[in-house]
Amino acid sequence: MRSPKSLLCVPPMPRLTFSLNVTLDGCIDHQEGIADDETHAYFTRLMDESGAMLWGRTTYELMESYWPAVARGEIEAPAAERDWAVKLESKPKYVMSTTRHDFPWTNTHHLVGDLRTAVQELKDSTPEGVLLGSGKLAKELDRLGLIDEYRFLIHPVIAGHGPELYEGGLPSARQLKLISAEPMSNGVLAAHYRRVA
């Protein structure tokens, strides 16, 4: 039997966490949620706890078009947004894309090759965990069984349109265990789930 001290030395398991804003009717359009200091601080904490970010090309281009300028002070932004932007600059960022090969944003790396192999190798080499923030890429990675945890901000909004979470579906249902559910003062629910099947 191992001693309590030896249990503390066990390295953490590689972890891929999918995190996104979603409305009550499943819409993941980034313009439909509540973007305030509280939600930005939440995502900054998640990023701080993770070793790297993972996006698809579309999400990368959306982020690249705004956040580097905020980090440089070229765009006026609230303190919570600036904090996120500055920390995002130095965070390792990985992009999975077959259509684009140049990613000039600071500390950005292009993942190439087989999707399963590339992402599993990224997980294995990032003991602090990888934070995934792209809906389309998440669907493909969930099909491959690579997502371990889900951290959704569920917004008190009925958008009435798409795009929707996992549009097009998965081959089978995902059984999740609720780890925590914490309401924010703005009405958003921060839900943390772990995959069990």
Sequence and secondary structure as in RCSB ss.txt:
>XXXX:A:sequence
MRSPKSLLCVPPMPRLTFSLNVTLDGCIDHQEGIADDETHAYFTRLMDESGAMLWGRTTYELMESYWPAVARGEI
EAPAAERDWAVKLESKPKYVMSTTRHDFPWTNTHHLVGDLRTAVQELKDSTPEGVLLGSGKLAKELDRLGLIDEY
RFLIHPVIAGHGPELYEGGLPSARQLKLISAEPMSNGVLAAHYRRVA
>XXXX:A:secstr
   HHHHHTS     EEEEEEEETT B  TTSS  SHHHHHHHHHHHHHSSEEEEEHHHHHHHHTTHHHHHTTSS
   HHHHHHHHHHHHS EEEE SS     STTEEEE S HHHHHHHHHHT TT EEE  HHHHHHHHHTT   EE
EEEEES    S  BTTTT  SS   EEEEEEEE TTS EEEEEEE  
